[in-house]
């Protein structure tokens, strides 16, 4: 496949390239849809790839120059939309894959956006708040012509939060001369953020898991859950699943994993993490587990909520869950996905399972554009409606085409984008 725009970086041998994987899923959907080759060719390429230098003065007076990316995959259905990731493993290929995923995700849940993603290869824990602010502001300023409320709307992703969105919003607004809250979503409520946005991705995961269990006549009450990650997504999913009566037996973060076969006290764990520099290791009443052990725990639902490529060809045979709910983007590799499928493990695909975040981003944008702000109950209700609807569409599609849920979800998302592209026609 011609990846001209990504020629800055070649895939490293032996490494599972997220962009190649994303293209494989796209090709699979295209085959299922008997899609025109030309359309597939268009959809396989990001429309725009921007890489900028970010010179930043560190607290010690030295200047460091970082590279920042923003990849805009497709805007046929509306403005580009997607998060901004700060993580040391960020590469242009990864960001390009994640941008493509956003296109299918937005189309799948029926919100009028295209797909994009941004990122800087840094470990935010190694920078002071002041340094992070300078990095974020310079990054935003370099992208000033490429983003905007009807052009491309960033949001939080791994390593960023409402704080970074506030800096982005302020930088953009100062540059154009007036307040533009709609340029980002996931911002603080004080400047036009939406109630419910912080918990939204985790809430969406809970809803999809609940619907999937219901399909088999089961409920969340007493369901055994294992979550890899305890950040914005994994932490919120843990809280909401626990509230719904599920037994969250194990969770993990960078400090390690913790396990209690009787279920962890998630409320107490939240307090413990807040008091311990957001680390969960050593939580009373739990035993430590390694990341590998955590992924291999017998459970009803395994929820990888950290990064991509966690369940691979090498460890997939150890997975002992009935369901794998992809709260992260791309946590199950293509090979592992096929192996799980063959073993009858249902994978709830990322573009469905973690879409709650971008759905509430959309609701935030809608509230901002209409200058009417809703209470949290309404936000949650609207989001739940879109998520449940998308879930049932995926199930229907899966039954109709006799394909796994991921292929069904892709077929819906890719199919809608393909339809829009062919209705609009190729310019000029
Ligand atoms: N970063 C989130 C995702 O991967 C949210 C994106 C958004 O809200 O725009 O879906």
Boltz pocket constraint, residues with backbone or C-beta under 6 A from the ligand:
constraints:
  - pocket:
      binder: B
      contacts: [[A, 81], [A, 82], [A, 83], [A, 84], [A, 153], [A, 154], [A, 155], [A, 156], [A, 157], [A, 158], [A, 185], [A, 186], [A, 329], [A, 354], [A, 355], [A, 357], [A, 358], [A, 359], [A, 361]]
      max_distance: 6.0
